[in-house]
Amino acid sequence: MPRPAAMELDSSAAAAGFRLVSHDTVGSTNAEALVLARTGERGPLWITAGRQTAGRGRRGRDFVSERGNLFATLLLTDPSPPDRAAELSFVASLALHDAVVEVAPMLGSRLQVKWPNDLLCDSAKCSGILVEGESSVGRALVTVVGIGVNCAQHPGGLPYPATDLAACGATVTPPHLFAALSRAMVRRLAEWARGDGFAVTRAAWLARAAGLGEIVSIRFPDRALEGRFESLDASGRLVLRRPDGSVEHISAGDMFPFVARSQDAAPARGAHFSAAAGEPA
């Protein structure tokens, strides 16, 4: 059996000072990046793995990490003022969208970004992004951007739509996608310019956004809010117009299409976007 192709940075990423550490198996690429940061690694450094044994998504959710998919984390030190670091989720979403369109152009019109951290194909989740950070007295902010992409397979039996690039009709290997991603990330980080260029990033993200202008439900651990997804504000918070006309600016939550139902009706299966599978780290 031929050996899988090795991960390689695009030449433009290497020229910009990015480096790569590639593993066959790790517990979590985000956790590995944070360990390296605590021992003095400053990046910019990509960490990839063929498989994760302890992958996790947002809010500590389990993340299925099968071979044939892409698991990658970018470690950055002092990428922006601390209050702008969360914007990296939008930067990474755009870079990933760019990369998938480059390697699978037939999917371009079917791809959307979903607030706050997913990539969808045909309204089903094929990727997720997890941004984490650490700081301490006397140390610059360390940020890790984890990206997981379902290239060849996706978990089944989920209560929300999930897919993979192969199921969508595109044969894409993790090394091929990673090279394109490393190139696209250089461009999108430069465009963002440590937060000074977020207006451009925001406009590009909104042009690709799922659910924009639609009635959605934003769910939290203890409650949910319904309203129209109007925009992102200047800080990247979701702008939700409530039924009474008031406006909420939301920093974090899980977004679902709103499905009207009677009080005793069962929830519509497979009706929401997604909130767990496909996230990296």
ABEGO torsion letter per residue (X at the ends): XBBBBBBBBBAAAAAAGBBBBBBABBABAAAAAAAAAAAGBAOBBBBBBABBAABBBBGGBBBBBBBGBBBBBBBBBGABBAAAAAAAAAAAAAAAAAAAAAABAAAAAABBBBOAABBBBGGBBABBBBBBBBBBBGBBBBBBBBBBBBAABBBBGBABBBBBAAAAGBBBBAAAAAAAAAAAAAAAAAAAGGGAAAAAAAAAAAAABBGBGBBBBBBBAABBBBEBBABBBAAGBBBBBBAAGBBBBBABEBBBBBBBBBAABBBBBGABBEAABGBBX
